[in-house]
């Protein structure tokens, strides 16, 4: 039996800024499409903005092609680290 850890390892990539949007992993949910590109090259889908319960700050909730869900301060998500993709890029 293969260990599950290998299924969730991030693939090694040296994607350049002009790299095409990757095809979602077979582990991704059907219909996943990137909405943003991180400055380091990863592609993500913004799910929603929300509110951090502890301090009431605004947060961005987003995921990647393999289904990992991420939360970060909305100010960080909107400060240029993530570039919205044009509809013809996604």
C-alpha positions in Angstrom: 0.0 0.0 0.0 1.4 3.4 -1.0 1.7 6.1 1.7 -0.9 8.9 1.4 1.7 11.6 2.0 2.9 11.3 -1.6 -0.5 12.1 -2.9 -0.5 15.5 -1.4 3.1 16.6 -2.1 3.4 19.8 -4.1 5.0 19.1 -7.5 8.4 20.7 -8.1 8.2 23.4 -10.7 10.3 26.2 -12.0 7.3 27.9 -13.7 8.0 31.3 -15.3 5.7 34.2 -15.3 4.6 33.3 -18.8 3.7 29.7 -17.8 0.2 28.6 -18.7 -2.4 28.0 -16.0 -1.8 24.4 -14.9 -4.5 21.7 -15.4 -6.0 20.9 -12.0 -4.9 17.7 -10.3 -7.2 14.6 -10.5 -7.6 15.2 -6.7 -9.2 18.6 -7.3 -12.9 19.1 -7.2 -14.7 19.1 -10.6 -14.9 22.5 -12.1 -12.0 24.1 -10.2 -10.6 27.1 -12.1 -7.9 29.5 -11.0 -8.9 33.1 -10.4 -5.5 34.5 -9.1 -1.8 33.9 -9.6 0.6 34.3 -6.7 3.8 36.3 -7.3 5.8 33.1 -6.7 3.9 31.3 -9.5 1.2 29.3 -7.8 -2.4 29.4 -9.1 -5.4 29.8 -6.7 -9.1 30.2 -6.7 -10.6 32.9 -4.4 -13.5 31.3 -2.7 -14.7 34.3 -0.6 -13.9 37.0 1.8 -14.8 36.5 5.4 -14.2 37.8 8.9 -11.7 36.4 11.4 -13.7 35.5 14.5 -10.9 36.4 17.0 -10.2 40.0 15.9 -12.9 40.8 13.3 -10.4 41.5 10.6 -11.2 40.8 7.0 -9.7 37.6 5.5 -9.5 36.0 2.0 -10.4 32.3 1.8 -8.9 30.6 -1.2 -7.8 27.1 -2.5 -5.4 25.5 -4.9 -5.9 22.8 -7.6 -5.4 19.9 -5.2 -8.0 21.2 -2.7 -5.8 22.7 0.0 -7.8 25.6 1.6 -5.9 28.7 2.7 -6.9 31.8 4.7 -4.9 35.0 5.0 -5.6 38.6 5.8 -7.5 40.3 3.0 -5.1 43.2 3.1 -2.3 40.7 2.2 -4.3 39.0 -0.5 -5.1 42.4 -2.1 -1.7 44.0 -1.8 -0.2 42.7 -5.1 0.9 39.3 -4.0 -2.0 37.8 -6.0 -2.8 39.0 -9.5 -6.3 38.4 -10.7 -6.4 36.3 -13.9 -8.3 37.6 -16.9 -11.2 35.4 -17.9 -9.3 34.2 -21.0 -6.3 33.2 -18.8 -8.3 30.8 -16.6 
